[in-house]
Amino acid sequence: MKRVLAAGVLAALVGCDTAPNDADVFAAVIGTPGEVRLFRDAGAGFQPAGTAPIQGLTSLDAHAESETVLVAGLSHRLVPTLLAGFMPTLFVVALESTDADLTRWVAHSWRVEASGAAMIDPAIVTGPKGRELWFVQVEGLGDPAAGEKPSRVVRTRWTGTRFAAATVVYEGRGVVDPSPIYDGEAWRLFLTRNHREIVEVSSDRPEPRVVASGLTVPHVTRVGDTLCLTAQDVSRGPSAAVELREVGGAWGGPTPLQPAGDRDSCSSPSTVEHAGARWLLCAMERPGG
């Protein structure tokens, strides 16, 4: 499950029907020093590009729409982790940037209409009918990705003012971190399963297929005609960003994305195309986080 900082779009769960307003979100998560690392690839590999001024988030999933970058996540400052499980009314609080350097962000607050358990691991994607928000619901307390707990992946669609029309698109055990992508009307969905592997399901194939073992927190994008899957590798110490590419229907092995010699943590990595370059956004791990 995504456990660290996010830039962009975050989910805040609050009681009753009151969402935090834009100013509340901005005050809770925008500030310096930033905790979201930025890398820019203009054709010669990813190079450090500073940090986004984002704080206090517990998840990261970036998405590009036209000239805007959005990122989905959770804010422990707006809703304490211990309370989130008791607050089923859902809101997504959005940070977005049109800045060429991704250093300036604005905040929004959007309602998510969905019944059931609290939302975790929100991810934004562009579908055939426009913007969608996908997320996971897990009943009960405790680690949602441990012990093969039942999970539901839920899809909602943007109405212009909120996300609604919630539909369960997949039910499984021990799955979190949804990252969907469309090919026409058909979708493919990548998930972390049981903290130890990435699996794929699709609108045509509901049975999970293992994509990679030893990697977690998938994020899928399309670069030209190629599907690229970023992931988090914790096998050699701090979380490191890696990427797999699909060629001929098969996934290649993981390739490191961080520059040689960069040994700092890069958790929940996501890539987007923005302002004429590819960007890698990832989170610094908080001590004990």
VODOGU-982800 format. One record per residue (C-alpha): x, y, z; residue in three letters. Coordinates in nm, 3 decimals, always signed. Example, Ala and Ser with C-alpha at 12.3 -4.5 7.8 and 13.67 -1.06 7.14 Angstrom:
! residues 2
atom px: +1.230	py: -0.450	pz: +0.780	residu: ALA
atom px: +1.367	py: -0.106	pz: +0.714	residu: SER
END
This chain:
! residues 289
atom px: +0.000	py: +0.000	pz: +0.000	residu: MET
atom px: +0.123	py: +0.351	pz: -0.068	residu: LYS
atom px: +0.265	py: +0.472	pz: +0.262	residu: ARG
atom px: +0.441	py: +0.799	pz: +0.187	residu: VAL
atom px: +0.408	py: +1.151	pz: +0.050	residu: LEU
atom px: +0.196	py: +1.260	pz: -0.246	residu: ALA
atom px: +0.191	py: +1.570	pz: -0.460	residu: ALA
atom px: -0.117	py: +1.670	pz: -0.644	residu: GLY
atom px: -0.451	py: +1.504	pz: -0.571	residu: VAL
atom px: -0.516	py: +1.362	pz: -0.225	residu: LEU
atom px: -0.815	py: +1.197	pz: -0.062	residu: ALA
atom px: -0.946	py: +1.335	pz: +0.267	residu: ALA
atom px: -1.210	py: +1.143	pz: +0.458	residu: LEU
atom px: -1.424	py: +1.352	pz: +0.690	residu: VAL
atom px: -1.745	py: +1.293	pz: +0.882	residu: GLY
atom px: -2.091	py: +1.416	pz: +0.790	residu: CYS
atom px: -2.116	py: +1.603	pz: +0.460	residu: ASP
atom px: -1.848	py: +1.867	pz: +0.518	residu: THR
atom px: -1.538	py: +1.862	pz: +0.301	residu: ALA
atom px: -1.230	py: +2.068	pz: +0.381	residu: PRO
atom px: -1.222	py: +2.379	pz: +0.165	residu: ASN
atom px: -0.947	py: +2.474	pz: -0.075	residu: ASP
atom px: -0.773	py: +2.697	pz: +0.179	residu: ALA
atom px: -0.772	py: +2.419	pz: +0.441	residu: ASP
atom px: -0.611	py: +2.178	pz: +0.197	residu: VAL
atom px: -0.352	py: +2.430	pz: +0.086	residu: PHE
atom px: -0.258	py: +2.510	pz: +0.446	residu: ALA
atom px: -0.232	py: +2.141	pz: +0.536	residu: ALA
atom px: -0.014	py: +2.019	pz: +0.252	residu: VAL
atom px: +0.167	py: +2.307	pz: +0.080	residu: ILE
atom px: +0.489	py: +2.429	pz: +0.238	residu: GLY
atom px: +0.865	py: +2.401	pz: +0.250	residu: THR
atom px: +1.079	py: +2.205	pz: +0.279	residu: PRO
atom px: +0.907	py: +1.987	pz: +0.021	residu: GLY
atom px: +0.879	py: +1.612	pz: +0.065	residu: GLU
atom px: +0.809	py: +1.510	pz: -0.294	residu: VAL
atom px: +1.118	py: +1.455	pz: -0.509	residu: ARG
atom px: +1.118	py: +1.562	pz: -0.874	residu: LEU
atom px: +1.327	py: +1.422	pz: -1.160	residu: PHE
atom px: +1.314	py: +1.542	pz: -1.522	residu: ARG
atom px: +1.405	py: +1.345	pz: -1.834	residu: ASP
atom px: +1.449	py: +1.553	pz: -2.149	residu: ALA
atom px: +1.596	py: +1.259	pz: -2.341	residu: GLY
atom px: +1.911	py: +1.164	pz: -2.152	residu: ALA
atom px: +1.765	py: +0.996	pz: -1.844	residu: GLY
atom px: +1.608	py: +1.132	pz: -1.528	residu: PHE
atom px: +1.802	py: +1.406	pz: -1.352	residu: GLN
atom px: +1.723	py: +1.574	pz: -1.016	residu: PRO
atom px: +1.486	py: +1.871	pz: -1.052	residu: ALA
atom px: +1.437	py: +1.974	pz: -0.690	residu: GLY
atom px: +1.130	py: +1.907	pz: -0.479	residu: THR
atom px: +0.765	py: +2.001	pz: -0.496	residu: ALA
atom px: +0.653	py: +2.203	pz: -0.189	residu: PRO
atom px: +0.423	py: +1.925	pz: -0.067	residu: ILE
atom px: +0.405	py: +1.798	pz: +0.291	residu: GLN
atom px: +0.204	py: +1.564	pz: +0.509	residu: GLY
atom px: +0.073	py: +1.320	pz: +0.247	residu: LEU
atom px: +0.064	py: +0.943	pz: +0.271	residu: THR
atom px: +0.023	py: +0.835	pz: -0.091	residu: SER
atom px: +0.136	py: +0.935	pz: -0.438	residu: LEU
atom px: -0.011	py: +0.872	pz: -0.785	residu: ASP
atom px: +0.052	py: +1.128	pz: -1.060	residu: ALA
atom px: -0.157	py: +1.186	pz: -1.371	residu: HIS
atom px: -0.121	py: +1.431	pz: -1.660	residu: ALA
atom px: -0.419	py: +1.595	pz: -1.830	residu: GLU
atom px: -0.329	py: +1.824	pz: -2.119	residu: SER
atom px: -0.095	py: +2.081	pz: -1.959	residu: GLU
atom px: -0.192	py: +1.996	pz: -1.600	residu: THR
atom px: -0.040	py: +1.747	pz: -1.355	residu: VAL
atom px: -0.264	py: +1.596	pz: -1.088	residu: LEU
atom px: -0.163	py: +1.348	pz: -0.820	residu: VAL
atom px: -0.390	py: +1.134	pz: -0.601	residu: ALA
atom px: -0.311	py: +1.056	pz: -0.239	residu: GLY
atom px: -0.413	py: +1.079	pz: +0.129	residu: LEU
atom px: -0.348	py: +1.350	pz: +0.389	residu: SER
atom px: -0.286	py: +1.242	pz: +0.747	residu: HIS
atom px: -0.293	py: +1.610	pz: +0.849	residu: ARG
atom px: -0.655	py: +1.658	pz: +0.740	residu: LEU
atom px: -0.782	py: +1.322	pz: +0.869	residu: VAL
atom px: -0.576	py: +1.134	pz: +1.128	residu: PRO
atom px: -0.504	py: +0.777	pz: +1.020	residu: THR
atom px: -0.668	py: +0.632	pz: +1.332	residu: LEU
atom px: -0.998	py: +0.803	pz: +1.246	residu: LEU
atom px: -1.013	py: +0.745	pz: +0.871	residu: ALA
atom px: -1.160	py: +0.395	pz: +0.900	residu: GLY
atom px: -1.464	py: +0.530	pz: +1.084	residu: PHE
atom px: -1.545	py: +0.801	pz: +0.825	residu: MET
atom px: -1.714	py: +0.646	pz: +0.522	residu: PRO
atom px: -1.813	py: +0.976	pz: +0.356	residu: THR
atom px: -1.551	py: +1.039	pz: +0.089	residu: LEU
atom px: -1.390	py: +1.347	pz: -0.054	residu: PHE
atom px: -1.098	py: +1.391	pz: -0.285	residu: VAL
atom px: -0.892	py: +1.701	pz: -0.224	residu: VAL
atom px: -0.700	py: +1.798	pz: -0.537	residu: ALA
atom px: -0.367	py: +1.971	pz: -0.584	residu: LEU
atom px: -0.279	py: +2.054	pz: -0.940	residu: GLU
atom px: +0.007	py: +2.223	pz: -1.122	residu: SER
atom px: +0.038	py: +2.380	pz: -1.466	residu: THR
atom px: +0.384	py: +2.512	pz: -1.379	residu: ASP
atom px: +0.659	py: +2.398	pz: -1.620	residu: ALA
atom px: +0.884	py: +2.314	pz: -1.322	residu: ASP
atom px: +0.607	py: +2.164	pz: -1.101	residu: LEU
atom px: +0.701	py: +2.391	pz: -0.812	residu: THR
atom px: +0.372	py: +2.584	pz: -0.784	residu: ARG
atom px: +0.048	py: +2.410	pz: -0.691	residu: TRP
atom px: -0.315	py: +2.502	pz: -0.623	residu: VAL
atom px: -0.569	py: +2.317	pz: -0.411	residu: ALA
atom px: -0.929	py: +2.206	pz: -0.471	residu: HIS
atom px: -1.179	py: +1.996	pz: -0.279	residu: SER
atom px: -1.409	py: +1.753	pz: -0.464	residu: TRP
atom px: -1.684	py: +1.526	pz: -0.335	residu: ARG
atom px: -1.671	py: +1.150	pz: -0.407	residu: VAL
atom px: -2.007	py: +0.976	pz: -0.393	residu: GLU
atom px: -1.954	py: +0.612	pz: -0.294	residu: ALA
atom px: -2.102	py: +0.395	pz: -0.021	residu: SER
atom px: -1.908	py: +0.147	pz: +0.188	residu: GLY
atom px: -1.576	py: +0.153	pz: +0.363	residu: ALA
atom px: -1.328	py: +0.438	pz: +0.365	residu: ALA
atom px: -1.123	py: +0.509	pz: +0.054	residu: MET
atom px: -0.752	py: +0.430	pz: +0.024	residu: ILE
atom px: -0.502	py: +0.462	pz: -0.263	residu: ASP
atom px: -0.694	py: +0.696	pz: -0.497	residu: PRO
atom px: -0.570	py: +0.724	pz: -0.857	residu: ALA
atom px: -0.690	py: +0.952	pz: -1.137	residu: ILE
atom px: -0.706	py: +0.831	pz: -1.497	residu: VAL
atom px: -0.856	py: +0.959	pz: -1.821	residu: THR
atom px: -1.117	py: +0.714	pz: -1.949	residu: GLY
atom px: -1.321	py: +0.703	pz: -2.269	residu: PRO
atom px: -1.579	py: +0.933	pz: -2.108	residu: LYS
atom px: -1.335	py: +1.166	pz: -1.933	residu: GLY
atom px: -1.172	py: +1.191	pz: -1.592	residu: ARG
atom px: -1.217	py: +0.905	pz: -1.346	residu: GLU
atom px: -1.110	py: +0.833	pz: -0.989	residu: LEU
atom px: -1.026	py: +0.474	pz: -0.893	residu: TRP
atom px: -0.961	py: +0.363	pz: -0.536	residu: PHE
atom px: -0.968	py: +0.064	pz: -0.301	residu: VAL
atom px: -1.207	py: -0.014	pz: -0.017	residu: GLN
atom px: -1.115	py: -0.270	pz: +0.251	residu: VAL
atom px: -1.354	py: -0.365	pz: +0.529	residu: GLU
atom px: -1.227	py: -0.365	pz: +0.888	residu: GLY
atom px: -0.915	py: -0.232	pz: +1.054	residu: LEU
atom px: -0.553	py: -0.332	pz: +1.017	residu: GLY
atom px: -0.318	py: -0.355	pz: +0.720	residu: ASP
atom px: -0.536	py: -0.384	pz: +0.406	residu: PRO
atom px: -0.263	py: -0.559	pz: +0.208	residu: ALA
atom px: -0.177	py: -0.819	pz: +0.470	residu: ALA
atom px: -0.348	py: -1.149	pz: +0.546	residu: GLY
atom px: -0.528	py: -1.157	pz: +0.213	residu: GLU
atom px: -0.806	py: -0.927	pz: +0.333	residu: LYS
atom px: -1.094	py: -0.883	pz: +0.086	residu: PRO
atom px: -1.060	py: -0.566	pz: -0.123	residu: SER
atom px: -1.282	py: -0.385	pz: -0.372	residu: ARG
atom px: -1.150	py: -0.164	pz: -0.650	residu: VAL
atom px: -1.404	py: +0.112	pz: -0.717	residu: VAL
atom px: -1.431	py: +0.339	pz: -1.021	residu: ARG
atom px: -1.606	py: +0.678	pz: -1.015	residu: THR
atom px: -1.654	py: +0.934	pz: -1.293	residu: ARG
atom px: -1.617	py: +1.311	pz: -1.290	residu: TRP
atom px: -1.943	py: +1.506	pz: -1.327	residu: THR
atom px: -1.786	py: +1.851	pz: -1.347	residu: GLY
atom px: -1.829	py: +1.916	pz: -0.975	residu: THR
atom px: -1.770	py: +1.577	pz: -0.810	residu: ARG
atom px: -1.692	py: +1.208	pz: -0.866	residu: PHE
atom px: -2.002	py: +0.987	pz: -0.879	residu: ALA
atom px: -2.152	py: +0.673	pz: -1.041	residu: ALA
atom px: -1.939	py: +0.441	pz: -0.824	residu: ALA
atom px: -1.890	py: +0.091	pz: -0.968	residu: THR
atom px: -1.695	py: -0.203	pz: -0.827	residu: VAL
atom px: -1.469	py: -0.314	pz: -1.113	residu: VAL
atom px: -1.269	py: -0.583	pz: -0.929	residu: TYR
atom px: -1.280	py: -0.776	pz: -0.602	residu: GLU
atom px: -0.979	py: -0.965	pz: -0.473	residu: GLY
atom px: -0.771	py: -1.040	pz: -0.164	residu: ARG
atom px: -0.473	py: -0.848	pz: -0.035	residu: GLY
atom px: -0.476	py: -0.605	pz: -0.329	residu: VAL
atom px: -0.411	py: -0.231	pz: -0.305	residu: VAL
atom px: -0.249	py: +0.051	pz: -0.509	residu: ASP
atom px: -0.470	py: +0.046	pz: -0.821	residu: PRO
atom px: -0.324	py: +0.192	pz: -1.142	residu: SER
atom px: -0.559	py: +0.167	pz: -1.442	residu: PRO
atom px: -0.509	py: +0.252	pz: -1.809	residu: ILE
atom px: -0.750	py: +0.240	pz: -2.104	residu: TYR
atom px: -0.722	py: +0.117	pz: -2.462	residu: ASP
atom px: -1.046	py: +0.241	pz: -2.611	residu: GLY
atom px: -1.327	py: +0.106	pz: -2.392	residu: GLU
atom px: -1.111	py: -0.175	pz: -2.249	residu: ALA
atom px: -0.909	py: -0.122	pz: -1.932	residu: TRP
atom px: -0.608	py: -0.286	pz: -1.771	residu: ARG
atom px: -0.552	py: -0.259	pz: -1.397	residu: LEU
atom px: -0.227	py: -0.308	pz: -1.206	residu: PHE
atom px: -0.224	py: -0.376	pz: -0.830	residu: LEU
atom px: +0.008	py: -0.457	pz: -0.542	residu: THR
atom px: -0.080	py: -0.797	pz: -0.392	residu: ARG
atom px: +0.018	py: -0.906	pz: -0.040	residu: ASN
atom px: +0.311	py: -0.661	pz: -0.019	residu: HIS
atom px: +0.525	py: -0.879	pz: -0.244	residu: ARG
atom px: +0.420	py: -0.862	pz: -0.610	residu: GLU
atom px: +0.245	py: -0.667	pz: -0.883	residu: ILE
atom px: -0.049	py: -0.831	pz: -1.058	residu: VAL
atom px: -0.265	py: -0.733	pz: -1.354	residu: GLU
atom px: -0.636	py: -0.783	pz: -1.422	residu: VAL
atom px: -0.837	py: -0.640	pz: -1.709	residu: SER
atom px: -1.190	py: -0.590	pz: -1.835	residu: SER
atom px: -1.130	py: -0.900	pz: -2.049	residu: ASP
atom px: -0.937	py: -1.112	pz: -1.796	residu: ARG
atom px: -1.056	py: -1.103	pz: -1.432	residu: PRO
atom px: -0.804	py: -1.359	pz: -1.307	residu: GLU
atom px: -0.486	py: -1.191	pz: -1.172	residu: PRO
atom px: -0.166	py: -1.240	pz: -1.370	residu: ARG
atom px: +0.167	py: -1.183	pz: -1.194	residu: VAL
atom px: +0.365	py: -0.907	pz: -1.367	residu: VAL
atom px: +0.661	py: -0.878	pz: -1.129	residu: ALA
atom px: +0.768	py: -1.027	pz: -0.798	residu: SER
atom px: +0.955	py: -0.826	pz: -0.536	residu: GLY
atom px: +0.810	py: -0.494	pz: -0.659	residu: LEU
atom px: +0.514	py: -0.293	pz: -0.530	residu: THR
atom px: +0.313	py: +0.028	pz: -0.590	residu: VAL
atom px: +0.263	py: +0.013	pz: -0.969	residu: PRO
atom px: +0.194	py: +0.315	pz: -1.184	residu: HIS
atom px: +0.123	py: +0.258	pz: -1.554	residu: VAL
atom px: +0.160	py: +0.512	pz: -1.834	residu: THR
atom px: +0.184	py: +0.503	pz: -2.212	residu: ARG
atom px: +0.495	py: +0.652	pz: -2.373	residu: VAL
atom px: +0.437	py: +0.659	pz: -2.747	residu: GLY
atom px: +0.310	py: +0.309	pz: -2.829	residu: ASP
atom px: +0.478	py: +0.147	pz: -2.527	residu: THR
atom px: +0.329	py: +0.073	pz: -2.187	residu: LEU
atom px: +0.564	py: +0.168	pz: -1.903	residu: CYS
atom px: +0.517	py: +0.052	pz: -1.546	residu: LEU
atom px: +0.698	py: +0.228	pz: -1.264	residu: THR
atom px: +0.728	py: +0.046	pz: -0.933	residu: ALA
atom px: +0.890	py: +0.058	pz: -0.593	residu: GLN
atom px: +1.183	py: -0.176	pz: -0.517	residu: ASP
atom px: +1.276	py: -0.217	pz: -0.151	residu: VAL
atom px: +1.502	py: -0.520	pz: -0.191	residu: SER
atom px: +1.825	py: -0.324	pz: -0.156	residu: ARG
atom px: +1.749	py: -0.081	pz: +0.126	residu: GLY
atom px: +1.557	py: +0.247	pz: +0.081	residu: PRO
atom px: +1.273	py: +0.241	pz: -0.170	residu: SER
atom px: +1.404	py: +0.286	pz: -0.524	residu: ALA
atom px: +1.215	py: +0.373	pz: -0.843	residu: ALA
atom px: +1.231	py: +0.121	pz: -1.127	residu: VAL
atom px: +1.051	py: +0.087	pz: -1.460	residu: GLU
atom px: +0.935	py: -0.210	pz: -1.667	residu: LEU
atom px: +0.839	py: -0.186	pz: -2.034	residu: ARG
atom px: +0.599	py: -0.410	pz: -2.224	residu: GLU
atom px: +0.731	py: -0.542	pz: -2.553	residu: VAL
atom px: +0.537	py: -0.792	pz: -2.762	residu: GLY
atom px: +0.290	py: -0.858	pz: -2.482	residu: GLY
atom px: +0.565	py: -0.945	pz: -2.229	residu: ALA
atom px: +0.715	py: -0.730	pz: -1.957	residu: TRP
atom px: +1.091	py: -0.676	pz: -1.945	residu: GLY
atom px: +1.295	py: -0.665	pz: -1.628	residu: GLY
atom px: +1.312	py: -0.362	pz: -1.398	residu: PRO
atom px: +1.544	py: -0.076	pz: -1.492	residu: THR
atom px: +1.650	py: +0.181	pz: -1.227	residu: PRO
atom px: +1.513	py: +0.530	pz: -1.289	residu: LEU
atom px: +1.712	py: +0.734	pz: -1.040	residu: GLN
atom px: +2.051	py: +0.869	pz: -1.150	residu: PRO
atom px: +2.357	py: +0.660	pz: -1.066	residu: ALA
atom px: +2.468	py: +0.730	pz: -0.712	residu: GLY
atom px: +2.127	py: +0.850	pz: -0.592	residu: ASP
atom px: +2.060	py: +0.634	pz: -0.288	residu: ARG
atom px: +1.788	py: +0.845	pz: -0.125	residu: ASP
atom px: +1.441	py: +0.697	pz: -0.091	residu: SER
atom px: +1.203	py: +0.730	pz: -0.385	residu: CYS
atom px: +0.872	py: +0.580	pz: -0.273	residu: SER
atom px: +0.543	py: +0.552	pz: -0.465	residu: SER
atom px: +0.706	py: +0.656	pz: -0.794	residu: PRO
atom px: +0.493	py: +0.795	pz: -1.076	residu: SER
atom px: +0.589	py: +0.926	pz: -1.419	residu: THR
atom px: +0.406	py: +1.180	pz: -1.635	residu: VAL
atom px: +0.476	py: +1.367	pz: -1.958	residu: GLU
atom px: +0.464	py: +1.741	pz: -1.899	residu: HIS
atom px: +0.613	py: +2.056	pz: -2.052	residu: ALA
atom px: +0.811	py: +1.870	pz: -2.317	residu: GLY
atom px: +0.972	py: +1.613	pz: -2.086	residu: ALA
atom px: +0.902	py: +1.304	pz: -1.877	residu: ARG
atom px: +0.885	py: +1.364	pz: -1.503	residu: TRP
atom px: +0.934	py: +1.123	pz: -1.215	residu: LEU
atom px: +0.765	py: +1.217	pz: -0.888	residu: LEU
atom px: +0.829	py: +1.019	pz: -0.573	residu: CYS
atom px: +0.810	py: +1.061	pz: -0.199	residu: ALA
atom px: +1.073	py: +1.084	pz: +0.068	residu: MET
atom px: +1.018	py: +0.827	pz: +0.341	residu: GLU
atom px: +0.953	py: +0.973	pz: +0.682	residu: ARG
atom px: +1.141	py: +0.809	pz: +0.973	residu: PRO
atom px: +0.929	py: +0.517	pz: +1.088	residu: GLY
atom px: +0.687	py: +0.572	pz: +0.798	residu: GLY
END
